[in-house]
Amino acid sequence: TDPLTAIRYQIVVMYMLLAANTLAALVAAWLAERTLFDHAHRLRPLPAEGTSP
């Protein structure tokens, strides 16, 4: 096959990986924000070790 076609496929795969990594980072940041901050955007206190939340 044409080498230019292979290059195009590699570029598409690289953009797919970039999109997947970006989406994973955004979801992780969103979940961390929901866990660490309350509705007024204040930092939630972390529970002491050995206690249940």
GUDOKOL-134929 format. One record per residue: residue in one letter; x, y, z of N, C-alpha, C, O in turn; residue number from 1. Coordinates in Angstrom, 3 decimals, decimal comma, padded with zeros to 6 digits. Each point is the difference from the previous one (the first is absolute). Layout:
% residues N
["A" [X Y Z] [X Y Z] [X Y Z] [X Y Z] NUM]
...
//
This chain:
% residues 53
["T" [000,829 -001,202 000,000] [-000,829 001,202 000,000] [000,865 001,254 000,000] [001,220 -000,056 000,156] 1]
["D" [-001,874 001,153 -000,331] [000,669 001,290 -000,082] [000,518 000,427 001,377] [-000,749 -000,049 000,975] 2]
["P" [002,005 000,464 -000,880] [000,523 000,457 001,296] [-000,750 001,213 000,555] [-000,096 000,166 001,216] 3]
["L" [-000,431 000,675 -002,097] [-000,755 001,163 000,484] [-001,290 -000,423 000,700] [-000,437 000,653 000,947] 4]
["T" [-000,162 -001,731 -001,405] [-001,194 -000,524 000,669] [000,350 -000,492 001,396] [-000,749 000,231 000,949] 5]
["A" [001,876 -000,904 -000,823] [000,442 -000,472 001,314] [000,266 001,178 000,932] [-000,328 -000,056 001,185] 6]
["I" [000,919 001,112 -001,716] [000,259 001,193 000,815] [-001,311 000,615 000,469] [-000,122 000,409 001,155] 7]
["R" [-000,850 -000,345 -002,047] [-001,304 000,571 000,376] [-000,662 -000,831 001,102] [-000,570 000,549 000,943] 8]
["Y" [000,650 -001,873 -001,068] [-000,565 -000,858 001,043] [000,721 000,205 001,329] [-000,637 000,017 001,053] 9]
["Q" [001,943 000,136 -001,091] [000,757 000,233 001,232] [-000,396 001,324 000,639] [-000,094 000,095 001,223] 10]
["I" [-000,137 000,925 -002,041] [-000,430 001,295 000,528] [-001,376 -000,128 000,642] [-000,243 000,556 001,071] 11]
["V" [-000,656 -001,290 -001,724] [-001,337 -000,205 000,565] [000,098 -000,726 001,336] [-000,676 000,378 000,956] 12]
["V" [001,499 -001,406 -000,878] [000,162 -000,748 001,250] [000,582 000,901 001,085] [-000,424 -000,073 001,153] 13]
["M" [001,382 000,916 -001,503] [000,589 000,912 000,986] [-001,048 000,978 000,537] [-000,035 000,273 001,200] 14]
["Y" [-000,818 000,255 -002,084] [-001,059 000,897 000,461] [-001,029 -000,741 000,856] [-000,547 000,571 000,944] 15]
["M" [000,282 -001,829 -001,268] [-000,912 -000,779 000,834] [000,586 -000,208 001,394] [-000,718 000,101 000,995] 16]
["L" [002,018 -000,391 -000,917] [000,658 -000,147 001,302] [-000,011 001,315 000,769] [-000,233 000,009 001,208] 17]
["L" [000,483 001,093 -001,896] [-000,037 001,310 000,638] [-001,387 000,289 000,565] [-000,124 000,487 001,124] 18]
["A" [-000,911 -000,783 -001,891] [-001,366 000,228 000,457] [-000,339 -000,880 001,200] [-000,637 000,465 000,946] 19]
["A" [001,050 -001,715 -000,973] [-000,286 -000,905 001,113] [000,713 000,451 001,268] [-000,585 -000,028 001,083] 20]
["N" [001,846 000,442 -001,208] [000,741 000,474 001,170] [-000,584 001,293 000,544] [-000,081 000,181 001,215] 21]
["T" [-000,324 000,714 -002,098] [-000,609 001,256 000,432] [-001,313 -000,265 000,723] [-000,264 000,591 001,047] 22]
["L" [-000,550 -001,466 -001,595] [-001,276 -000,332 000,634] [000,218 -000,643 001,367] [-000,707 000,325 000,954] 23]
["A" [001,668 -001,224 -000,852] [000,290 -000,646 001,281] [000,486 001,016 001,031] [-000,386 -000,077 001,167] 24]
["A" [001,221 001,020 -001,576] [000,486 001,027 000,922] [-001,134 000,910 000,456] [-000,061 000,368 001,173] 25]
["L" [-000,833 -000,001 -002,083] [-001,131 000,850 000,375] [-000,942 -000,714 000,964] [-000,474 000,604 000,962] 26]
["V" [000,200 -001,873 -001,211] [-000,873 -000,766 000,897] [000,651 -000,150 001,369] [-000,679 000,126 001,019] 27]
["A" [001,980 -000,393 -000,976] [000,703 -000,129 001,279] [-000,027 001,315 000,769] [-000,212 000,000 001,213] 28]
["A" [000,423 001,119 -001,900] [-000,040 001,307 000,661] [-001,403 000,312 000,500] [-000,162 000,547 001,090] 29]
["W" [-000,861 -000,894 -001,883] [-001,376 000,256 000,408] [-000,373 -000,836 001,227] [-000,638 000,503 000,925] 30]
["L" [001,034 -001,778 -000,919] [-000,292 -000,850 001,152] [000,755 000,466 001,241] [-000,545 -000,027 001,103] 31]
["A" [001,783 000,450 -001,275] [000,770 000,519 001,136] [-000,640 001,270 000,537] [-000,070 000,193 001,214] 32]
["E" [-000,396 000,673 -002,106] [-000,649 001,243 000,432] [-001,275 -000,297 000,775] [-000,277 000,648 001,010] 33]
["R" [-000,496 -001,616 -001,468] [-001,233 -000,364 000,709] [000,299 -000,581 001,373] [-000,758 000,211 000,947] 34]
["T" [001,868 -000,947 -000,839] [000,348 -000,657 001,253] [000,621 000,971 000,995] [-000,281 -000,079 001,196] 35]
["L" [001,117 000,986 -001,669] [000,796 000,840 000,892] [-000,658 001,320 000,378] [000,410 000,625 000,977] 36]
["F" [-001,430 -000,179 -001,730] [-000,613 001,296 000,268] [-001,501 -000,151 000,202] [-000,625 -000,890 -000,576] 37]
["D" [000,045 001,776 001,408] [-001,445 -000,026 000,206] [-000,681 000,918 -001,016] [000,648 000,530 -000,902] 38]
["H" [-001,985 -000,345 001,063] [-000,761 000,780 -000,977] [000,401 001,471 -000,027] [-000,232 000,683 -000,998] 39]
["A" [000,834 -000,181 002,089] [000,459 001,391 000,061] [001,469 000,128 -000,399] [000,610 001,048 000,211] 40]
["H" [-000,050 -002,087 -000,774] [001,393 -000,039 -000,470] [001,003 000,153 001,133] [001,085 000,551 -000,185] 41]
["R" [-001,460 -001,043 001,353] [000,931 -000,022 001,136] [000,604 -001,393 000,093] [-000,650 -000,999 -000,310] 42]
["L" [001,910 000,951 000,743] [000,683 -001,277 000,149] [-000,649 -000,791 001,127] [-000,154 000,502 001,113] 43]
["R" [-000,222 -001,732 -001,406] [-000,598 -000,851 001,028] [001,090 -000,510 000,927] [001,111 -000,285 -000,448] 44]
["P" [-001,417 000,166 001,739] [001,004 -000,584 000,904] [000,143 -001,494 -000,281] [-000,988 -000,699 -000,227] 45]
["L" [002,204 000,232 000,246] [000,249 -001,419 -000,208] [-000,241 -000,745 001,303] [000,363 000,500 001,064] 46]
["P" [-000,967 -001,685 -001,118] [-000,229 -000,756 001,234] [001,324 -000,467 000,593] [000,964 -000,274 -000,715] 47]
["A" [-000,946 000,193 002,042] [001,204 -000,478 000,678] [000,206 -001,476 -000,310] [-000,956 -000,723 -000,281] 48]
["E" [002,185 000,288 000,334] [000,316 -001,395 -000,301] [-000,630 -000,908 001,052] [000,099 000,263 001,199] 49]
["G" [-000,736 -001,317 -001,652] [-000,622 -000,948 000,904] [-001,454 000,310 000,302] [-000,646 -000,750 000,732] 50]
["T" [000,110 001,844 -001,282] [-001,407 000,333 000,204] [-000,737 -000,169 -001,315] [000,596 000,076 -001,075] 51]
["S" [-001,886 -000,304 001,170] [-000,792 -000,133 -001,217] [-000,523 001,381 -000,393] [-000,300 000,813 000,874] 52]
["P" [000,185 -000,534 -002,176] [-000,458 001,328 -000,440] [-001,457 000,247 000,273] [-000,515 001,072 -000,317] 53]
//
